[in-house]
Amino acid sequence: MRDKAGEGPVAAVKPDPAVKPDSAVVRDALGVGIAVGLSGFAFGVTSAGSGLTLLQTCVLSLLVFTGASQFALVGALAAGGNPLTAAAGAFFLGVRNAFYGLRLSQLLALPRWVRPFAAHWVIDETTAVALAQPTRRSVRIGFTVTGLSLYVLWNLTTLLGALGAEAIGDTNAWGLDAAGPAVFLALLAPMLKTATERAVAGLALVLGLAFLPVLPAGVPVLVAALAAPAVLFFQGRKDRETARTDEEDHR
């Protein structure tokens, strides 16, 4: 193939591998939003079963909108835990979203007046979809579509679950009380890529299970949070000792 002036061949235009079609981004984002949004039904049922009213359940989804923290809160309340302790456990689970926000703020580069609204959608799913995108445009599309679809569907299914709680009966008999932890573990497992991350998760699991029979509901979650600083402390000591040994060997 030659150019219009006939001066020489024109190289075939190849698609840029770094550019992802908008339709593909929307498809992936909707897949995550719909799949996770449906679990709001389980939250609505569990929340109503723990004693929260329909209004309290719906407001919790509207304003908190972070599934793991919501399930932790209603789970602790259902087990008879102190409301303050239950809220503290939910808070510590939700703190991770602040760290997500630090990274996403750089990738999204949104106008200042948009950031407070976008911050409400900074959760595991929107972060995972956004980080998987190659360009700023696709990051924004993935974040927005995931956040919007998940927020709408999560709140709708929360309402339906709370309304249907009486018809379903005992949530424990249906196993719906396990839906929240199952969803959270499904999201967490792929993120445990390094030995340090797996060690933190393993120690947190051991601490949580060990103190579950002896501490009030909600408190074992707070104890399990100590796994991260403990593992990082020992990992730091190990790295320093390794560096010292290497330095002595070089001498």
KAVEN-V853094 format. One record per backbone hydrogen bond with DSSP energy under -1.0 kcal/mol. NH is the residue of the N-H (numbers start at 1). CO is the residue of the C=O. If there is no record, write none. Layout:
BEGIN
<<NH CO> <NH CO>>
END
This chain:
BEGIN
<<3 8> <6 3> <10 1> <19 16> <25 21> <26 22> <27 23> <28 24> <29 25> <30 26> <31 27> <32 28> <33 29> <34 30> <35 31> <36 32> <37 33> <38 34> <39 36> <40 37> <41 38> <43 39> <44 40> <45 41> <46 42> <47 43> <48 44> <49 45> <50 46> <51 48> <52 47> <57 53> <58 54> <59 55> <60 56> <61 57> <62 58> <63 59> <64 60> <65 60> <70 66> <71 67> <72 68> <73 69> <74 70> <75 71> <76 72> <77 73> <78 74> <79 75> <80 77> <81 76> <86 82> <87 83> <88 84> <89 85> <90 86> <91 87> <92 88> <93 89> <94 90> <97 94> <98 95> <100 96> <101 97> <102 98> <103 99> <104 100> <105 101> <107 103> <108 104> <109 105> <114 111> <115 111> <118 114> <119 115> <121 118> <122 119> <123 121> <127 123> <128 124> <129 125> <130 126> <131 127> <133 130> <139 135> <140 136> <141 137> <142 138> <143 139> <144 140> <145 141> <146 142> <147 143> <148 144> <149 145> <150 146> <151 147> <152 148> <153 149> <154 150> <155 151> <156 152> <157 153> <158 154> <159 155> <160 156> <161 157> <162 158> <163 159> <164 160> <168 164> <169 165> <176 171> <178 175> <179 176> <182 178> <183 179> <184 180> <185 181> <186 182> <187 183> <188 184> <189 185> <191 188> <192 189> <193 191> <198 194> <199 195> <200 196> <201 197> <202 198> <203 199> <204 200> <205 201> <206 202> <207 203> <208 204> <209 205> <210 206> <211 207> <215 211> <219 216> <223 219> <224 220> <225 221> <226 223> <227 224> <230 226> <231 227> <232 228> <233 229> <234 230> <235 231> <236 232> <237 233> <238 234> <239 235> <240 236> <241 237> <242 238> <243 239> <244 240> <245 241> <246 242> <247 243> <248 244> <249 245> <250 246> <251 247>>
END
